[in-house]
Amino acid sequence: MAGGGFAGSGNGGGTQFEAKITPIVIISCIMAATGGLMFGYDVGVSGGVTSMPDFLKKFFPVVYRKAKEGGVKSNYCKYDNQGLQLFTSSLYLAGLTSTFFASYTTRRLGRKLTMLIAGIFFIIGVVLNAAAQDLAMLIVGRILLGCGVGFANQAVPLFLSEIAPTRIRGGLNILFQLNITIGILFANLINYGTAKIKGGWGWRLSLGLAGVPALLLTIGSILVVDTPNSLIERGHLDKGKSVLRKIRGTDNIEPEFLELVEASRVAKEVKHPFRNLLKRKNRPQLIIAIALQIFQQFTGINAIMFYAPVLFDTLGFGSDASLYSAVITGAVNVVSTVVSIYSVDKLGRRVLLLEAGFQMFFSQVVIGILLGIKLKDNSDGLPKGYAILVVVLVCTFVSAFAWSWGPLGWLIPSETFPLETRSAGQSITVCVNLLFTFVIAQAFLSMLCHFKFGIFLFFSGWVLIMSFFVLFLLPETKNIPIEEMTEKVWKRHWYWKRFMEEVHDDGVNGKSNGFDPSSQI
């Protein structure tokens, strides 16, 4: 899912600076993380709303006739409509475009102001969606929400990692991802309730309640302080020092302050970060960051998250049961993300990704086979026992994704880019993620119609490919300071070491010592 984490620069080869977990840090992080809540709510709400008869009747009467009045024979093609898919996907296309502007404002105007801009976009988008009278108004509202997503995804994770003390930075990074999953769960619960409202306005309440996290983010961004990194980067050294003292809860901040000033000086010397990103020595990080974002979307997770109620309705659950099933998968998503927070620094990145690859592959193949045998094109849906089994398998898939590819697809790129290319690397990561999120959101219902049960086999094939990518090409980055990645990770990796500049200096790294997929741990 688009959303994600951004690990800030490590500290002088792993030095621990003195820092208390102050109330201002806790409040700032909670306020900022509402950006994740907003994004998650947007992801979750669209699937439930698009399965509500009143919403379909008003905006997509063609789909309503096909899905609710038996106007189409095939179970898999009930919701196949480009306009309906555009309602969901327009948000991600707008997010992709606005990321470029957000990259500029985050650097020049600061994290705080960029979060405020995101909050304002969200509020205007929510108002337009809840009051929508026609499809154009609905889509414009979604586009404005997408602009909010672009600005929030750029600024919030950066804000979280810069304001947090080093020792809890990893957990706070995944806090953003956790809020996304909580937002999805809330959206599913609200959809379940509003679907029962008589009078045809339940969908307006679903879309309108997105205003709550939007308002929290806006108020929060007014109340929080900007990060010391951002203030120093923009030349406000005295204010940066004062804020650092306040958020660390100690007067002994000189070592950290000096490192921030030095990091800012080094970063300013890089005139063309995007061009720098293309240098041979930065290619491993760039390839891995792009591959992880593409793979994250081709697990099929967003197809399930966006369209869970629609998908379950397609399988013959009926709209009530389909929303109920979406709530269950949303809850599994939240719990499993908490598992990731506790295990990512203990077990390591590779172990979680490889285990999850097996779990996701197994559940998708079994779902594909079950649907192929039991869900005929014109039947009333799956027999009850098989329908329950499909929900269990979807939950198995969602849990594996939530403790692996969900948070780690963001965490790994953010901790592997060196300081001088980190902002450019984050922009590329967000852009690729939103681009492929848009592709999947726009194509899924049509793919479901044409591939039928094979859609799950299609995604399982991708899971197999990405698991081999992790096995052979993804190094372990657990507990390695960011400044030491080149020496401890890239120069020791059986394949990526050939991209490092010093690879032939003394012959030590020039000769392969045989392949061991785990030798880089």
N, C-alpha and C positions, 0 to 999 in steps of 0.2 A: 504494500500500500504506500501511496505517496504520503509523506509524513516523515519522521525519522529523527536521527540523532546526529550530532556534530561534536566530536571530541575536540576540545581545545588543545592547544599546544602543551606538550609535556613540560616538566619543570627541570631544566638543567640536568638531564641524565637521570631523572628520577628523584631529585631532591624534594623533600617534603617541606613546604613553607608552613609557618605557624598560622593556623586558622581555626576559629571556632565556628560551629554551625549556628549562626546568629539568626534571630527571628526575621531580620530583614531578608536574609537568603531564603528562608523557608517561604515567606510571604511572596517574595519576588518570583520564586520558582512555581508556586501554585498559580499565581496570576498568569505567568507566561504560558504555563502548560494548558491553560484553557484554550489556547490556539489549537492544540491537539484535539481537545474535546469538540471544538467547532468543526474541525476537519472530519473527525470521525462521525459526528452527527450528520454532516452532509453526505458522507459515503453511505451510511445506513438508512437515511430517511427516504432516499429516492426509490429504492427497491420496493419498500412497503407501499409508498404512495402510488407507484405505477401499477400496483395490483388491486387498488381500490376502484370499485365500479363507478362511483360518482366522479372521481378524477378522470377516469378513462372516457366516460360519457361526455364530459365537458370539453376535454382537449384532444382526445384521440378516439372519436366515435367509430372509426374503422376498426381499431384494435378492440374496442368494446364489443362490437358485433361479432368479431372473430373469437374472442376469448370467453365472453360471458353468455353469448346467445347461440353458441354452437355453430358459428358461421364458417368454421374451418375444421376439416376432418382430422388433421394431424395434431396429436398432442404436443409435438415439439415446435409447431409453428404458430401457436396461439398469439404470441406477443412479437412476432417478427415484423418490426416497423422501424424504419430509419428515423422518423421524427421522435418516436418514443426513446430510441437509443440516444438521440441528440440531446434530449432533456437531461439524461445522466452524464453524457460525455462532454457536453459543452463546458462544464465546470473545469474539466482537466485541461482542455485546450486553452482556456483563458488563464488557468494557473501556469501553464507552460510559457505562454507569452509574457505574463507579468513578472515571471522570475527574473528576466533580464533587467527590468526596471528595478526590481527589489534588490538585486545585487548591488546596483548603484546607490540606492538610498540607504541600504544597510551600512555601506562603507562611508558615504559622505554625510549622511544625516544622523546616523546612529541606529542602534537596535531598537531603542525605546520608541522613536518616532515611526520607524517602519512597522512596528507592532500596532501603533495607533492607526496608521493608514489601513492596515489589514482589518482592524476592528470596524472602521468606518465603512469600508467596502462590504464587509459582512452584514452590517446593519441595514444598509440600503438594499442589498440583495435579498435579505429576509423579508423586508417590507414589500418589495415588488412581487416576490413569490407568493406570499400569503394573500396578497390582494389581487393576484393575477386574474384578468378577465379574458385574456386570449393567449394563444401559444407564444406569440412574440414577447409579451410581457413576462411570461414564464421563463423563456430562454434568456432574456436580458438579465433577469434576476439571477439565474444560474451562472451567467457569465461574470456578474459582479461578485458572486460568492467565490468563483474561480480566481478572480483577481485577489481576493482576500486570502485564499489558500496559497497563491504564489508568494505573497508578501509574508504571510505567517510562517510558511515552511522555510523561508530563507532566514528570517530573523529570530524566531523563537528557539530553535535548537542551538543556535549560536549564542544567544543570550543565556540559555540555561548552562551551557558548558563553561562560559566565561565567568559567570557569577558564582558558580559552585566551587567549594574547596576540592582540591585534586582527589582526595581519597573517596569522595562520593560522586565523582563526575560521571562514571559509567552508569551508575544507578539512575542519576538524574537525566542522563541522555535517554534512557529507555522509558523514563517517566512520560516523555512526550508521546512515545509509541503506545504506552499504557493508556494515556488519555484518549488516544484515537480509538482504541478498542472499547473503552468505556462509553465514548460518544456513540459508537455503532450500537452498543447494547441499549443505551437509552433510547436511541431512535427506534430500534425494534420494539421495545416495550411501549413507547408512545404510539407507534403505528398500530400495535395490537389493540390498544385502548381506543384510539380515534376511529379505527375501522368500524367500531360498533355504534358510533354516534349517528343518530337518525337526522335526516334533513340535508345530507349531502355536503356538509362543510367540515367534516372530520379531517380531510386532507389539508385544509387551510391551517388548522390547529397544528398538525404535524410539521408543516413547513414553517409556521410562525414561531414555534417554540425554539427554533434554532436561534432566535433572538436572545435567549438567555445566555448561552456561552459567548455570543457575539458582544453582548453588553459587558459581560465580565472581562473579556479580553480588552475592550476599549477602556473601561474604568481602570483596569489593572495597569495598562500601558501608560496612563496618565499618572498613576500613583508611584510606580517603581522608579528607581534610579537607573540611569544608563550604566553600562558596564565600564569598569576602569579601562579595559582594552580599547573600547570604542572611543572613550574620552581622550586617551593618550594618542590614539591613532589620528584623531582630529586636532591634536595640538593643545588640548586643555590639560596640561600636566598637573597643575595644582589641584584642580577639581578631581582629576583621576586618582590622585594620591589620597585626597580626602574621602572619596567614595570607597576606595580600597580599604582604608582604615575602618570605615563604618561597617562594611560587609564582612570583614575578617574578624572584627571584634577584638583587635589587638593593636598596640602601637608598633609592634615589631614587624613592619611591612616593607622595610627598605629593600631587602633582597628580592622580594617578589616584584616590587615596583621597578627596580632597576632592570630586572629581566624583561618586564613588559615594555619598558622604554627601548631596550635593545632589540626585542622582537619586532617592535613597530618600525625601528630604523632599518632593520634588515628587509622587512616586507616592503618598505617604501622604495628600496633600491631596485626592486623588480619592477621594471617599467611595463613589461608585457606578460602578465601572468598566464594568459591563455596560450601565447606563443611558447612560453617556458614549459607549459604542460606537455607540449608535443616533443620536447627533447627526448632523445633516446633513453636517458637514465630515468625519466618519469613515465616511460611507456608501460611498465608492469602495473603501476598503480592505476593508470588511466584505463587500461584494458580490463583490469579486475573490477573497477568501479562501474564501468559501462555494462560489463557482462552481468554483474550482480543485479543491476536494475532491470535489465531485460529478462533475466531468469526469474526475478521476483514476480514479475507480471505473468510470465508464462507458466508459473505453477498453476494458474487458474484461480488464485485466491480472490481476486477482485471480481471475477465473474460470479463467484458464489456470494461475496459480500454485497455487491451492488444489487444483484438480482435474486437473492435467496428466497424471498416470498414468491416472486414470479416463477423461479425454478421449481419450488415445491408445489406451487399451484399447477404448473405444467405436468408434474408427476402425478397429479390427481388428488392432492391433499385437500382441496377446497380452500378458500381464502382465509378462513379462520385458522385452520390447522397449519397453513403455510406460514402465516405470521408467527404463530406459536413456535414452529420449528426454527424460524429465523432468530427468535429470542434465545432458544437453546444454544444455537451455534454462536451467537453473540456472547453469551455467558462463558462458553468454553474458550473463546478468543481472549477474554479478559484474564481468566484464571491462568491460561497457558503463558501469557505475556509476563505475568508475575513470576512464573517458573524461570523464565529467561533472565529476569533481573538477578535472581539468586544463583543461577548456574553458569552464566556466561563467563565470569572470571575464574570459576573453579574448574569447570570441565574444558573450557576452551571453545573457540569458534568452530573448528573443523569437526569435532565430535558431534556437536549439536546439529550442524548442517548435514552431515552424513547420516546420522540416525533418522533425522526428519525426512531425508530423501527417501529412505526405505519405507517409512511409514506412509508418506504421501503417495508414493508409487503404488504400494499395495492397496490402499483404500480407493484410489481412483480406478485402478484396473478392475477391482471387484464391483464398484458402482457401475462401470461401463458394461460389464458382463451381465449383471443383474438386470439393468435396464434393457439390454439387448434381448434378453430371454423373456422378461416379464412385462415390459411396457410396450404394448403394440400401438401402432400409430393412431388407431381410432378407438382404443379401449377407454374405459372410464378412469383409468389410472392404475396404480400399482395395488395389488392385494395388501391388506393392512400390515401383515407381518413383514413383508418385503419393504413396505414404505418406512416402517420403524427402523429396519436394518439400514436403509439408505441414510436416514438421519444420523444414526450411530456412526456410519462410515464417513459422512460429511464432517461430523464432529472430530473424528479421528484425524482427518485431513487438516481441519482448521487448527487443532491443538498443535500438530507438528509444525505447521507454518508459523504459528504465533510464538513458539519458543526458538525459532531458527531464522528462516528467511525474512520474517517480518522485521524484527529489530536489527538483525545482523546485516541485512542488505544495506542498511544505513550506517551502522556502527563501523563496519570494516573499512569502507572508503574514507570515512572521516578520520580514522586513526592511521591510515597509511600514507596520505598525501603529506609531503614536507610543507613547512610553514609558508615558503614563498609561492606555492601553487595551491594552497588550501582553499582560499576563497573561490578561485577559478574552478578547482576540482569539485567543490560543493555545488556550484552553479550547474556544471555539466551533469553531476549526479541527479540533481533535482529535475533538470530538463529531460534527461533520458527517461527517468521514472514516470514523469507526467505524460510524456509523449506515448509511451507504451501503455500507460493506464488509459489514456484516451482511445488508443487503438482497440484494446480489449473491450472497453465500455461500449464503443460504437459498433463493434462487430459481433459481440457474444450472442445476442438473440438470433441474429441471422445464421451464425455458425451452428447454434443449437438446432435450428430448423433444417439446415442442410446436412450436418454431420450426425444429427440425432444422438443416440447413445455414444457414438464414436468420439464426441467432444471430450469425454473423460479420458478416453484412450489417447487422444491427441495431446492433452495436457500431461498425461502420465509419461509419454515419450519425452517431453521436455524435461520432466523431473529426472529421468534417467540420464539425459545428457548433462544436466547441471550437476548431478552427483559425481559424474566422472570428472567434470571440470574442477570441482572442489578437491577430489581425491588427488589429482595430478598437478593442478596449477595454483591452488589457493594455499599460501603459507599460513602458519599459525602466528597470530599477533598478540596472543594473551600475555599480559604482564610485561610487555616490551615498551620502554619509553619511546615516544614518537621520534626523538632525535636519533635514536639508535637503530631505527628500522633498516637503514641501508646496510649497516655493518652486520647486524644480527639476523636479518631476514633475507633481504634481496641478494646479498653477496653469497649466501649459503644455500640458496635454492637451486635445485638441479637444473632448472630451465631459465629462470629470470636472471641468474647471475651474469649471463652473457650480455645483458643490457646495461650493466654497471660499468662506468667509465674505466675504473682501475682493474678491470677483469684480467688484463694480461700483464700487469706491472711486474709481478714477481713470480708468476706461474702458479701461485698457490690456488687461485680460483679459476685458472684457465683450463684446467683439465677436469673433466667430469669424473666423479668418484663412484659412478654407478647410480642407479635410480632407487631411491627409497622415498615413497610418497610422504612418509611422516618424518623424514630427516630434518625438515625445517622447523619442527616443533621445538 
